[in-house]
Amino acid sequence: MGIQDLQTFLENEGVGVDLFRIARSHPGGFRLVLDAEGCLDRLYGGYFSDWACGGQWARCVQFLTTLAQALAEHQVALCVCFNGAHPTPPALPQHWIQTQATYRHRVNSVLRHIVTKGTPPPKVWWVPPTGLHSCLRTALRYLNIPIMVSSDDHCQEVVGLCREKAYAGLVGCSGEYLVFQPPRYFSSSQLKLTYRSSLETKEYMVHELPKVLDVPQDRLCLFAALLGGVILSEQSLTDFYKRLGINQKKQQVPPETLIKSIGQFVHDLPSSDIDSACIEIFGDLNDLRAAKLKQAVQYYFNGTKDGFLKYRTASGRRPKSNKKSQKPEISPQSTSADLDTSKLAAESSEHEQKGLDDYKLATANASMNADFSLEEHCHELSHGVAAMTLEADGEPTKPHQMGKTNNKIEKSASKEGVQTVSANLQSEDNCPSAPAEVLRTCAERHTRGLMHPQMLSILTHRQITLPVLMEDDNHREIPSIHHFYRPIRQNVYAILYNMHHHRFMAQKAKEEGTASASSERPCTVQVAEWIYSKVNPGKSPEVVPGVVLDWPVPTVQRLWFGTAQDDKCRRMRAFLSCMKSDTPLMLNTSYVPQHLLILATVLRFIMTSQIQILRRQELDAFLATAFSSDLMNALHLQEMTVNGISSRGVQLGALVMAGAEAALLANDACGAPVPWLVAAPWLYFDGKLLQRNLHRANHCKHLAQLCDNHLDTVVKVERMRKAILEGLEVEFAMPPLPLVGVVGEPLGWRGRGRGARLEIAGVVVGQWGGGSYPPRATRYPQVSYVGYTPPPRNAYSGRGWRGGRGRGRGRGAGQPARGRTRRARRDTDEPARPATLTVNGRTVRSDEMSPPADDGSPHEDNTALDNDAEGAQQQKTKTGKNAKKTMGKGKKKSAGKTDVAQSLEANGPLDKNKVVEQSNISDKEHIGQGDAPVSN
């Protein structure tokens, strides 16, 4: 783990403290910087067993509200810092890949646990739910808690903020902070808000670190560099570790052994000179590792109190004359002299007030236990804490690295994106850099946490990193989520780099005869997407081109800064076009409320895909969750239990939340037409409630039962579903086909009239309800059944047969209709023929076939069409349960059933009368048995 071993080594050295008690000794208030990356599970609300369901955002916001009130009452001010820095090489191939590999292993363990046991996973596999960072940023902004998002180097910017704004201490869990030695250092992983009105954690005495390690203060940075890190990796120091007597693999060495060995080596060095140390360690000053060691030592020195001012002067405080010369040249076509570029047009007071009104309307009738309400007292306290945080000259969300980052952006805006990508990307990408005013605005909003973090990475590096999600890496049921939403990101790339505008200008110059040789190829921007997957575990990025929309999109300057009414309409249209949701009903608030617009566009994007993912009842489950009166009742949701958690349900939750993240990215790229407050995820999603509704949808007879018989909710769901599916040829996904054991061992089935579930070796691997779906193109081999036909499905697993009587559960549940006599059972010794099936014209039979009990009724059409002489037409057979009984009888009665396929071919088409006769054999034996188990 490198430098993180130092944090592990000092865990036992920490002293338990109460931050509220410490705050009493600070009359002016106790101001702290909190590194959120080390306590995401704490900010989520502590550990809850159903975090894997997709995210309990109502519970998360309730906890943050309680935390904000407690902080305000005890005069503790927090500035929460998030990591928004793009991991450029060499950090990308090492640290980022290791982190993603760890998350991938945990996700696989979680899904395996859910499949085998159907219960929530243990805490040891905790992975941040998809969308957690966006939810935290929105909630903290709503609670008036200051936010800072790093843009270059996370740890350096956090400790720089702490020193520049004179914060009393830092709360984190990175070993780098121990070397930086902030004023006071507390553990974020041990942070606990107790019911005793105390905020407990551990404090590390960082100023006593040289004494604990027995390393001189001036050699502490060298000691940290030799532990291994981003700049100088542990693999590069393998020879050095062997010379110290550490011959085992680095991962197997206890942190105490490694730290004591390196500490003794650094202590015994004759001098503190870095060159002498490089010769002692590597044997030659010209070794490439020696340069990296010097760079690593300088990195740690820059974060210390002595190196902090020098670091700022060298990189942050440049003469103004240099700044002007470093700015990229702005072409006349990219200037926006008539626009106010100081802030986004969507930041107007009118737009903000509309978003606040919509938020109040969305939460007016919700049961929130006074935790989501806009109480004046809570906001007075929050404003007081914010004022206390702002007292150190300006906004705390603009540290000194803000000026440094802006300088870097302005200096390298025209080259940065090309230098950090592959040679292939350099040759194909011919799009100019983004306008300077867009880069400046993006950097400012990024640092303040007002914009999606991926925006700055796209505009400056032309690269993005996409984290591991809660999905099966084999993609059995759901495609790769990041690849599924790639079209949205491609549209975003084209909008941010004005691809349509550049192509239009090139075409105009070509028509006028003034086109240059470089403009022969159409303008195309390419962005490198780093996706950790089973096929490509972070070895190389996937180069993705931008895709323009099918209508003339305005420039990004006009989208961001335009104040005319037409600009507002185009902002919204651009966003809806990215989400494939540019339809009239989508903007009709009587069909789609404003706070559900993000969810509606995500669900429509899923439904417009060529891949059928959602089933009808699953779509209704998402909508019923969004309209549920329990959505923001955090106490009720915490006490609610979910009987069945399925792997598919967990992945569907991650799919929709990842779509919401893509929608937020598109919203920011188009100038934020959707107000930030009504885009909050707790207004339309709760993972635990979703899993409950998905489980119920498989067993409900109709939509009203899914909505707890609230007719007003039923109307809202149906209207929103109509808006989502407007103008689409709907093709819902079908449940898995009831395949029988034709090849290999027979599959274990146990089903009811209301759906079925699939078991293999006693383990439930699939569960679904029945469904009736519109006709669709055949994507599977044409299969015709002889003796058994799968039951038709309806939306809510109800009775699929017309005129069926009874509940249709188990064998023989259906009763004959009046006026139709049951054919008498024949007393014959002729063995019953087992069912066979024909796949693509070839007859196959299964001796061990055990199909599921379907919800049949003998009232259905029993006629069958005979095949012609050449067997060109497939034959229809009687549908119903009794064919299954015939198969069971056939197995018990006859040992000569192995020649059934040959006899069928020899005797010609199957006589439909025999099918009817066999279907009614022993029907009386099973009437009234209900859910009697099927004997194999």
Order of alpha helices (4+ residues) and beta strands (2+ residues): alpha-beta-alpha-beta-alpha-alpha-beta-alpha-alpha-beta-alpha-beta-alpha-beta-beta-beta-alpha-alpha-alpha-alpha-alpha-alpha-alpha-alpha-alpha-alpha-alpha-alpha-alpha-alpha-alpha-beta-alpha-alpha-alpha-beta-beta-alpha-alpha-alpha-alpha-alpha-alpha-alpha-alpha-alpha-beta-beta-beta-beta-beta-beta-alpha-alpha-alpha-alpha
